Every structure is written in C-alpha cells, then in structure tokens.
C-alpha cells in the first residue's frame, strides 16, 4: 500500500480546542491516520503528523490549512519559534512505496490549491522549491524575518509568492515542500544566558561549520527559565542523535553548564533510537533484529 507522511506545523500551541479542531478537519478525510500531535506552549506551535495514501494527502492537508486560517489570527500571535503563518510549514515525506518525486508533486498540488482557493501566499521549499534560493527553509523564514517582516516586504519582487496573492492577511503565509525524514530534537541547558545558547547552536549547525545535517537555533524558555537548543536532524543516518547530543554536552562544558534533558518532538524511526542505545550502552553487536516488537510485526 502506498503511503506518505505529512507533518504540518501550526502556529498555535496554547489553545487545545483550536488544535483539536484542526486535527479533526485533517482526520475527516478518508484513509488518514493521525500519528502524533505535539503542542508547545513556549513556541506557541503544534506539530501534527499524519499518514495517508498519496491520493488523500493533499485534501487532508488542505482541510487543515483551511481550518487553521479560520481559527488562528497571526496579528495576535506571539511565540519563540519563527513563523510565517497559521499553517506555517507543511512538508510531505515519502513512506511506503512512494518517492520524494511523488511528494514533490503532492506539495505543488497543495501549494496551488492553498494559493488559489484560500488566497494565502505560498512559498515552496525543499525538493519542491520553484526558486533555488528558497530550497532551504531557513533562507525563507528565520528569527530575523517572520510574519511581521513579510507583511511589509511581500510587495517586493524577491518576496513574490510561488502561489497565491502578493499580500498577507490574518492567516499569514504558508511554506510547503517535500523532504526526506528528519528528527526534531531539542536539548535543554541549565543556563538563562541566551548568548551561550547561540554560541552552541552556531557550533552545531551546518552553515556555520558544524554538522552537515543539523539545523539549530537557541531559544529562551520563559516558563522553564532555561535555554533550549532546538534542532532538525535532516539525515540521522549520517549524523545520529547521540553524536549531536555529545557535541552539545562538550560545548556546554566550555561555559561551565550542563544538559538538563533532551526531547524528541513528534515521531522518530526505531533505527535512530537503536543506534543511540548501541552507542551509550556499547552494544557493539546489537541488531534491530533483536527488538522484540519488530520481530512480532514480521
């Protein structure tokens, strides 16, 4: 059976009723299975993961975008995480018997519908990018260029959307694309000094000389009174979780601080966790074939 995953990020992490309504709209489409819903109050952001046959994925994502545009007003939104719109980022990811090329086609179909039918500006990224300078998500939306900046700049040629109007309403803009599987991974540090966090994030991320497959930002979590290193691991096979964790610890030690905890946002492949177990427990001859649940599913 052909399956794709879609991981829409919505700019709401504080009102559960709003997130529930969006998830309900997505799951109303036949063949859709909600895999995970993560809400983050500090970031004021929710990440929904769902799978479906390719022919249903665009409709499900569209219904989520439509509902979010009705319930989320970006002119009143605030949060730690960079954001462009109510439905902020929507990537399609290949799963069973599907390819990245299939996901690119789905992303373009969704982008066209959101732009034409919902009148929301759409920027295409990742493998679905229509302009090379929009291939990387951080080159479109960053901590220094978000919803507020886009409202003033969208009239410029450089910010002309790939689909939809060249104006920003209360739902903001949406970034849609296709990519391979990534792991959203955060590490919390026992410091309130955001400058230390920024230095550690810089040491980690690819564009500043760190790991090729790591994107990292530092945030201050007001309710926890600590700094968080928030990362996307875009190829966990080549840059595994444990290697990233160890570098965060090493860099933190330079400043006399330590790790409080780490967390995975959303879903994670079993192989990624097994590799971390092999590293920390020195299980050099351990195989995924020794995982009981994996054997039982065969």
TIBAMAR-477139 format. One record per residue: chain; residue number from 1; x negated, y negated, z of N, C-alpha, C in turn. Coordinates in steps of 0.1 Angstrom, whole numbers, plus 5000, padded with zeros to 4 digits. Each point is the difference from the previous one (the first is absolute). Layout:
# TIBAMAR-477139
R kette nr n.X n.Y n.Z ca.X ca.Y ca.Z c.X c.Y c.Z
R A NUM X Y Z X Y Z X Y Z
...
***
This chain:
# TIBAMAR-477139
R kette nr n.X n.Y n.Z ca.X ca.Y ca.Z c.X c.Y c.Z
R A 1 4992 5012 5000 5008 4988 5000 4991 4988 5000
R A 2 5003 4990 4991 4992 4988 4999 5005 4991 5012
R A 3 4989 4994 5006 5003 4991 5011 4990 4988 5000
R A 4 5005 4988 5004 4991 4989 5002 5003 4995 5014
R A 5 4990 4993 5005 5002 4993 5013 5001 4985 4997
R A 6 5008 4993 5008 5001 4985 4999 4998 4995 5014
R A 7 4992 4989 5002 4997 4995 5013 5003 4985 5001
R A 8 5012 4996 5000 5003 4986 5000 4998 4994 5014
R A 9 4993 4988 5000 4997 4993 5012 5010 4988 5001
R A 10 5008 4999 5011 5009 4989 5001 4996 4991 5011
R A 11 5003 4987 4998 4996 4989 5009 5010 4999 5012
R A 12 5002 5011 5007 5008 5000 5012 4996 5011 5009
R A 13 4996 4997 5012 4996 5010 5010 5005 4998 5013
R A 14 5010 4991 5002 5005 4996 5013 5015 5003 5001
R A 15 5007 5000 4989 5015 5003 5000 5002 5014 4995
R A 16 5003 5009 5009 5001 5014 4995 5013 5001 4992
R A 17 5010 4993 5002 5012 5001 4993 4998 4996 4985
R A 18 4991 4991 4997 4997 4996 4987 4992 5011 4993
R A 19 4990 5005 5007 4993 5011 4994 5008 5013 4997
R A 20 5009 5003 5010 5009 5011 4998 5009 4998 4988
R A 21 5005 4988 4997 5008 4997 4989 4993 5002 4987
R A 22 4987 4996 5000 4992 5002 4988 4997 5015 4997
R A 23 4997 5007 5011 4997 5015 4998 5013 5007 4996
R A 24 5011 4995 5005 5013 5006 4995 5003 4998 4986
R A 25 4996 4988 4995 5002 4997 4986 4991 5009 4991
R A 26 4988 5002 5004 4990 5009 4993 5005 5014 5000
R A 27 5004 5005 5011 5004 5014 5002 5014 5003 4993
R A 28 5007 4990 4996 5013 5002 4994 4999 5006 4986
R A 29 4988 4999 4994 4998 5006 4987 4997 5015 5001
R A 30 5006 5007 4991 4999 5015 5000 4985 5004 4998
R A 31 4997 5010 5007 4986 5006 4999 4990 4993 5008
R A 32 5003 4990 5007 4990 4992 5008 4999 5007 5014
R A 33 4987 5001 5005 4998 5005 5013 4991 4990 5007
R A 34 5005 4994 5011 4993 4991 5008 4989 5007 5008
R A 35 4988 4997 4998 4989 5008 5006 4995 4993 5013
R A 36 5001 4987 5001 4995 4993 5011 5004 4985 5000
R A 37 5002 4994 5012 5003 4986 5001 4992 4995 5012
R A 38 4992 4990 4997 4991 4994 5011 5004 4985 5001
R A 39 5002 4996 5012 5003 4986 5003 4989 4994 5008
R A 40 4995 4988 4997 4989 4994 5008 5005 4985 5003
R A 41 5002 4998 5013 5005 4987 5004 4990 4989 4998
R A 42 4987 5002 5003 4990 4990 4999 4999 4996 4985
R A 43 4999 5009 4991 4999 4997 4986 5013 4996 4994
R A 44 5011 5003 5007 5014 4997 4996 5002 5007 4986
R A 45 4997 5013 5000 4999 5007 4987 5004 5014 5002
R A 46 5007 5006 4991 5004 5014 5000 4995 5007 4988
R A 47 4995 5012 5001 4996 5009 4989 5009 5012 4999
R A 48 5006 5001 4989 5009 5012 4998 4993 5009 4990
R A 49 5000 5013 5002 4995 5010 4991 5012 5009 4996
R A 50 5002 5001 4987 5010 5010 4995 4995 5007 4988
R A 51 5005 5012 4998 4997 5008 4988 5013 5002 4992
R A 52 4998 5003 4987 5012 5003 4992 4995 5004 4986
R A 53 5009 5006 4993 4996 5003 4986 4998 4987 4993
R A 54 4991 4999 4990 4997 4988 4993 5012 4992 4995
R A 55 5010 5008 4995 5012 4993 4994 5009 4993 5010
R A 56 4998 5002 5013 5007 4994 5010 4992 4989 5008
R A 57 4987 5000 4998 4992 4992 5008 5002 4985 4998
R A 58 5001 4996 4988 5002 4986 4997 5013 4995 5005
R A 59 5011 5007 4999 5013 4996 5005 4999 4999 5015
R A 60 4994 5009 5007 4999 5000 5015 4992 4987 5004
R A 61 4988 4998 4994 4992 4988 5003 5008 4987 4997
R A 62 5007 5000 4989 5008 4988 4997 5010 4997 5010
R A 63 5007 5010 5005 5011 4998 5010 4993 4995 5013
R A 64 4988 5004 5003 4993 4995 5012 4997 4985 4998
R A 65 4995 4997 4988 4996 4986 4998 5013 4991 5000
R A 66 5011 5005 4994 5012 4992 5000 5005 4997 5014
R A 67 5000 5011 5008 5005 4998 5014 4991 4991 5008
R A 68 4987 5001 4998 4991 4992 5007 5001 4985 4996
R A 69 5003 4997 4988 5002 4987 4995 5012 4993 5006
R A 70 5010 5009 5004 5012 4995 5006 4998 4997 5015
R A 71 4991 5007 5006 5000 5000 5015 4987 4992 5006
R A 72 4990 4998 4991 4988 4994 5005 4998 4987 4994
R A 73 4998 4989 5008 4998 4987 4995 4985 4996 5003
R A 74 4992 4999 4989 4986 4998 5002 4997 4986 5005
R A 75 5009 4991 4999 4997 4986 5005 5001 5000 5015
R A 76 5004 5011 5006 5001 5001 5015 4991 5011 5005
R A 77 4992 5006 4992 4992 5011 5003 4986 4996 5006
R A 78 4995 5007 5010 4987 4998 5005 4994 5013 5004
R A 79 4987 5002 4999 4994 5013 5004 4985 5000 4997
R A 80 4993 5009 5006 4986 5000 4998 4995 5005 4986
R A 81 5008 5009 4994 4996 5006 4987 5003 4990 4988
R A 82 4990 4999 4991 5003 4993 4988 5013 5005 4993
R A 83 5008 4990 4994 5012 5005 4993 5004 4990 4989
R A 84 5006 5005 4990 5005 4992 4989 5015 4999 5000
R A 85 5007 5011 5005 5014 5000 4999 5007 5010 5009
R A 86 5013 5000 4999 5008 5009 5009 4997 5015 4997
R A 87 4999 5003 4987 4994 5013 4996 4986 4997 4995
R A 88 4991 5002 5009 4987 4994 4997 4991 5007 4990
R A 89 4998 5013 5003 4992 5008 4991 5007 5014 4998
R A 90 5001 5004 4987 5006 5013 4997 4992 5008 4991
R A 91 4992 5010 5006 4992 5008 4991 5007 5014 4998
R A 92 4998 5005 4988 5004 5014 4997 4987 5009 5000
R A 93 5002 5012 5006 4988 5009 5001 5004 5014 4995
R A 94 4992 5006 4992 5003 5013 4994 4999 5011 5011
R A 95 5010 5009 4999 5000 5011 5009 5001 5013 4991
R A 96 5010 5008 5002 5001 5013 4993 5002 4998 4985
R A 97 4991 5006 4992 5002 5001 4985 5002 4986 4994
R A 98 4995 4989 5006 5001 4987 4994 4986 4994 4999
R A 99 4998 4990 4992 4987 4994 4998 5001 4985 5003
R A 100 4988 4994 5001 4999 4986 5002 5007 4992 4988
R A 101 4998 5006 4989 5007 4994 4988 5015 5000 5001
R A 102 5005 5010 5006 5015 5001 5002 5004 4989 5010
R A 103 4992 4997 5010 5003 4990 5010 4999 4986 4994
R A 104 4990 4998 4991 4999 4987 4993 5013 4997 4993
R A 105 5006 5010 4993 5012 4998 4993 5011 4996 5009
R A 106 5001 5007 5012 5010 4997 5010 4999 4986 5005
R A 107 4988 4996 5003 4997 4987 5006 5004 4989 4990
R A 108 4997 5002 4987 5004 4990 4990 5016 4999 4999
R A 109 5006 5012 5000 5015 5000 5000 5006 4992 5011
R A 110 4994 5003 5012 5005 4993 5012 4998 4985 4999
R A 111 4988 4996 4996 4996 4986 4999 5009 4992 4991
R A 112 5003 5007 4988 5009 4993 4991 5014 4999 5006
R A 113 5005 5010 5006 5014 4999 5006 5001 4989 5011
R A 114 4990 5000 5009 5000 4991 5011 4999 4985 4995
R A 115 4992 4998 4990 4999 4987 4994 5012 4995 4993
R A 116 5006 5009 4991 5011 4996 4992 5013 5001 5007
R A 117 5002 5009 5009 5013 5002 5007 5002 4993 5013
R A 118 4989 5000 5008 5000 4993 5013 4994 4986 5000
R A 119 4994 4997 4988 4993 4987 4999 4990 4997 5010
R A 120 4992 5010 5003 4989 4999 5009 4987 5001 4992
R A 121 4990 4991 5002 4987 5000 4993 4993 5013 5004
R A 122 4994 5007 4990 4993 5012 5002 4986 5000 4994
R A 123 4991 5004 5009 4986 5001 4996 4996 5015 4999
R A 124 4994 5005 4989 4996 5013 4999 4986 5002 5004
R A 125 4997 5011 5008 4986 5002 5005 4996 5015 4999
R A 126 4988 5002 5003 4995 5014 5000 4999 5005 4986
R A 127 5003 5013 4998 4999 5005 4986 5011 4995 4991
R A 128 5010 4993 5006 5011 4994 4992 4998 4986 4997
R A 129 4988 4994 5004 4997 4986 4997 5001 4997 4985
R A 130 5006 4988 4997 5001 4996 4987 4990 4989 4997
R A 131 4993 4995 5010 4989 4991 4999 4989 5005 5009
R A 132 4988 5001 4994 4989 5006 5007 4997 4993 5014
R A 133 5002 4987 5001 4996 4993 5013 5011 5003 5010
R A 134 5010 5008 4997 5010 5004 5010 5000 5014 5004
R A 135 4989 5007 4995 4999 5014 5003 4999 5003 5015
R A 136 4992 4992 5007 4998 5002 5014 5010 4992 5008
R A 137 5007 5006 5010 5010 4994 5007 4995 4987 5007
R A 138 4988 5001 5006 4995 4988 5007 4997 4989 4991
R A 139 4999 5002 4987 4998 4989 4991 5013 4992 4997
R A 140 5011 5007 5003 5013 4993 4998 5004 4993 5013
R A 141 5001 5008 5011 5005 4995 5013 4989 5002 5010
R A 142 4997 4990 5008 4990 5001 5010 5004 4992 5012
R A 143 4992 5000 5011 5003 4992 5012 5000 4985 4997
R A 144 4993 4996 4990 5000 4985 4996 5010 4996 4989
R A 145 5006 5010 4994 5010 4997 4989 5012 5010 5002
R A 146 5010 4994 5006 5012 5008 5003 5013 4993 4994
R A 147 5011 5004 5006 5013 4995 4995 5000 4985 4999
R A 148 4996 4993 5010 5000 4985 5000 4992 4994 4989
R A 149 4988 5005 4998 4991 4995 4989 5006 5003 4986
R A 150 5006 5012 4999 5006 5004 4987 5011 4991 4996
R A 151 5008 4996 5010 5012 4991 4997 4995 4987 4993
R A 152 4988 4995 5003 4995 4988 4994 4992 5003 4988
R A 153 4995 5012 4998 4991 5003 4989 5006 5007 4988
R A 154 5012 5006 5002 5006 5009 4990 5002 4993 4986
R A 155 5001 4987 5000 5002 4993 4988 4987 4999 4991
R A 156 4989 5004 5006 4987 4999 4993 4999 5013 4991
R A 157 4993 4999 4989 4998 5011 4991 4994 5012 5006
R A 158 4990 4998 5009 4993 5011 5006 5010 5008 5009
R A 159 5011 4994 5005 5009 5007 5009 5013 5003 4993
R A 160 5000 4999 4987 5013 5005 4993 5002 5014 5003
R A 161 5012 5004 5004 5002 5014 5003 5001 5009 4988
R A 162 4998 5013 5002 5000 5009 4988 5015 5003 4996
R A 163 5009 4999 5010 5014 5001 4997 5007 4990 5009
R A 164 5012 4996 4996 5008 4992 5008 4998 4985 4999
R A 165 5007 4992 5007 4999 4985 4999 4987 4994 5005
R A 166 4996 4989 4996 4988 4993 5004 5004 4990 5011
R A 167 5008 5005 5010 5004 4993 5012 5002 5010 5011
R A 168 4999 4995 5012 5000 5009 5012 5012 4996 5009
R A 169 5009 5010 5002 5012 4998 5008 4997 5005 5014
R A 170 5011 5002 5008 4998 5004 5014 4995 5015 5001
R A 171 5001 5008 4990 4995 5013 5000 4986 5001 4996
R A 172 4994 4989 4996 4986 4999 4997 4997 5008 4987
R A 173 4988 5006 4999 4996 5007 4988 4997 5014 5004
R A 174 4999 5009 4990 4997 5014 5003 4988 5005 4992
R A 175 4992 5008 5006 4988 5005 4993 5002 5015 4998
R A 176 5000 5005 4988 5004 5014 4997 4988 5006 4992
R A 177 4998 5013 5003 4988 5006 4993 5000 5015 5001
R A 178 4989 5006 4996 4998 5015 5001 4986 5002 5005
R A 179 4998 5010 5008 4987 5003 5006 5000 5014 5004
R A 180 4988 5005 5003 4999 5013 5007 5002 4999 5015
R A 181 5000 5011 5007 5003 5000 5014 4990 4992 5008
R A 182 5005 4992 5009 4991 4993 5009 5004 5002 5015
R A 183 4991 4998 5009 5004 5001 5014 4999 4987 5007
R A 184 5011 4996 5006 5000 4987 5008 4995 5003 5014
R A 185 4989 4994 5003 4993 5004 5013 4996 4988 5007
R A 186 5003 4999 5013 4997 4988 5009 4992 5005 5012
R A 187 4990 4991 5004 4992 5002 5012 5001 4988 5008
R A 188 5005 5002 5013 5001 4989 5009 4988 4999 5010
R A 189 4995 4988 5002 4988 4997 5007 5003 4993 5013
R A 190 4992 5002 5011 5003 4993 5012 4993 4986 5001
R A 191 5004 4992 4990 4996 4986 5000 5011 4991 4995
R A 192 5000 4988 5004 5009 4990 4995 4993 4990 4990
R A 193 4988 5003 4997 4992 4991 4991 5002 5004 4986
R A 194 5008 4993 4993 5003 5003 4986 4988 4999 4991
R A 195 4991 4992 5004 4988 4998 4991 4992 5013 5000
R A 196 4999 5008 5011 4994 5013 5000 5007 5009 4991
R A 197 5013 5000 5001 5008 5009 4991 4998 4997 4986
R A 198 4998 4987 4996 4998 4997 4986 4986 5005 4995
R A 199 4991 4999 5009 4986 5005 4997 5000 5015 4998
R A 200 5007 5007 5008 5001 5014 4999 5007 5004 4987
R A 201 5012 4993 4997 5007 5003 4988 4991 4998 4987
R A 202 4992 4989 5001 4992 4997 4989 4989 5011 4998
R A 203 4995 5006 5011 4990 5010 4998 5006 5013 4995
R A 204 5013 5001 5001 5007 5013 4995 5004 4999 4986
R A 205 5005 4989 4995 5007 5000 4987 4991 4999 4988
R A 206 5005 5006 4989 4991 5002 4988 4995 4987 4994
R A 207 5009 4990 4999 4995 4988 4993 4990 4992 5007
R A 208 4997 5003 5013 4990 4994 5008 4988 5009 5003
R A 209 4999 5011 4992 4989 5009 5002 5002 5012 5009
R A 210 5012 5002 5004 5003 5011 5009 5003 5013 4992
R A 211 5010 5008 5005 5004 5012 4993 5008 4997 4987
R A 212 4996 5007 4990 5007 4998 4987 5015 5001 5000
R A 213 5005 5009 5008 5014 5003 5000 5008 4995 5013
R A 214 4995 4989 5005 5006 4994 5012 5004 4985 4998
R A 215 5012 4997 5003 5004 4986 5001 5004 4997 5014
R A 216 4995 4989 5005 5001 4997 5015 5003 4986 5003
R A 217 5008 4997 5010 5003 4987 5005 5000 5001 5015
R A 218 4998 4988 5006 5001 5000 5015 5012 4991 5004
R A 219 5007 5005 5010 5012 4993 5005 4999 4999 5016
R A 220 5006 4989 5005 5001 4999 5015 5014 5004 5003
R A 221 5002 5010 5009 5013 5005 5004 5004 4993 5013
R A 222 5009 4991 4999 5004 4991 5011 5005 5008 5012
R A 223 5009 5010 4997 5006 5008 5011 4990 5009 5007
R A 224 4990 5004 4993 4990 5009 5005 4988 4993 5006
R A 225 4999 4987 4996 4988 4992 5004 4987 5007 4995
R A 226 5000 5004 4988 4987 5006 4994 5000 4999 4985
R A 227 4988 5003 4995 4998 4998 4986 5001 5014 4993
R A 228 5007 5000 4988 5002 5012 4993 4992 4999 4986
R A 229 4993 5011 4997 4995 5001 4986 5010 5009 4992
R A 230 5006 4994 4990 5010 5006 4993 4995 5004 4986
R A 231 5001 5013 4996 4993 5005 4988 5009 5008 4991
R A 232 4996 5000 4988 5006 5009 4990 4988 5008 4995
R A 233 5001 5014 5001 4989 5009 4995 5005 5005 4987
R A 234 4995 4995 4989 5005 5003 4987 4996 5013 4994
R A 235 4990 5006 5006 4995 5014 4995 4995 5007 5012
R A 236 5008 5007 5007 4996 5006 5013 4991 5012 4998
R A 237 4999 5005 4987 4991 5011 4997 4985 4995 5000
R A 238 4998 4988 4995 4987 4994 4999 4996 4992 5012
R A 239 5010 4994 5006 4998 4992 5013 5010 5005 5010
R A 240 4996 5010 5008 5010 5006 5009 5002 4992 5013
R A 241 5011 5003 5006 5004 4992 5012 4989 5000 5011
R A 242 4994 5011 5003 4990 5001 5010 4988 4991 4998
R A 243 4996 4999 4987 4988 4991 4997 5004 4986 5002
R A 244 5012 4996 4997 5004 4986 5002 5001 4997 5015
R A 245 5005 5009 5007 5002 4999 5015 4986 4998 5006
R A 246 4990 5008 4996 4987 5000 5006 4993 4986 4997
R A 247 5002 4995 4988 4994 4987 4997 5007 4989 5008
R A 248 5013 5000 5002 5006 4990 5009 4994 5001 5014
R A 249 4999 5012 5005 4993 5001 5014 4986 4994 5000
R A 250 4993 5003 4990 4986 4995 4999 4999 4985 4999
R A 251 5008 4994 4992 5001 4986 4998 5005 4993 5013
R A 252 5010 5006 5006 5005 4995 5013 4990 4999 5011
R A 253 4992 5011 5000 4989 5001 5011 4990 4988 4999
R A 254 4998 4995 4988 4991 4989 4998 5005 4988 5008
R A 255 5013 4998 5002 5006 4989 5007 5004 5003 5014
R A 256 4996 5012 5005 5003 5004 5014 5014 5003 5002
R A 257 5007 5005 4990 5014 5003 5001 5002 5015 4996
R A 258 5012 5005 5002 5002 5014 4996 5014 5002 4994
R A 259 5003 5012 4996 5013 5003 4994 5010 5004 5011
R A 260 5012 4994 4999 5011 5003 5009 5007 5013 4995
R A 261 5003 4999 4987 5008 5011 4994 5000 4998 4985
R A 262 5004 5010 4992 5002 4998 4986 5014 5006 4997
R A 263 5005 4997 4988 5013 5004 4996 5001 5002 4985
R A 264 5009 5009 4996 5003 5001 4986 5014 4995 4998
R A 265 5002 4992 4990 5013 4994 4997 5006 5008 4988
R A 266 5011 5006 5002 5006 5008 4990 4995 5014 5000
R A 267 4999 5006 4988 4996 5014 4999 4986 5002 4997
R A 268 4995 5012 5002 4986 5003 4997 4999 5014 4996
R A 269 4991 5003 4990 4999 5014 4995 4993 5009 5011
R A 270 5004 5012 5000 4995 5009 5010 4985 5002 4998
R A 271 4995 5000 4988 4986 5002 4997 4991 4989 5007
R A 272 5006 4988 5000 4993 4988 5006 4998 5003 5015
R A 273 5010 5005 5007 4999 5002 5014 4991 5012 5003
R A 274 5000 5010 4992 4992 5012 5001 4985 4996 4999
R A 275 4997 4991 4991 4986 4996 4998 4995 4992 5012
R A 276 5009 4992 5006 4996 4993 5012 4998 5010 5012
R A 277 5008 5010 5001 4999 5010 5010 4986 5008 4998
R A 278 4997 5003 4988 4988 5007 4997 4988 4991 5005
R A 279 5001 4987 4997 4989 4991 5004 4998 4999 5015
R A 280 5011 4996 5007 4999 4998 5014 4998 5012 5009
R A 281 5005 5012 4995 4999 5012 5008 4989 5009 4994
R A 282 4993 4995 4990 4989 5007 4994 5004 5014 4995
R A 283 5012 5001 4994 5006 5012 4995 4994 5002 4986
R A 284 4988 5003 4999 4993 5000 4986 5006 5010 4991
R A 285 5005 5011 5005 5005 5011 4992 5015 5001 5000
R A 286 5007 4989 5005 5014 5000 5000 5006 4997 4987
R A 287 5011 5007 4996 5007 4998 4988 5015 4996 5002
R A 288 5006 4993 4991 5014 4997 5001 5008 5013 4999
R A 289 4995 5011 4995 5007 5013 5000 5002 5005 5014
R A 290 4993 4994 5010 5002 5005 5014 5011 4992 5007
R A 291 5006 4990 4993 5011 4993 5006 5013 5009 4999
R A 292 5006 5003 5012 5011 5009 5001 5012 4996 4991
R A 293 5004 4987 5002 5011 4996 4993 4998 5000 4984
R A 294 4988 4998 4996 4997 5000 4986 5002 5014 4994
R A 295 4995 5010 5008 5002 5014 4996 5014 5004 5000
R A 296 5008 4995 5009 5014 5004 5001 5008 4995 4988
R A 297 4996 4988 4995 5007 4994 4989 4997 5007 4986
R A 298 4990 5009 5000 4997 5006 4987 5010 5011 4997
***
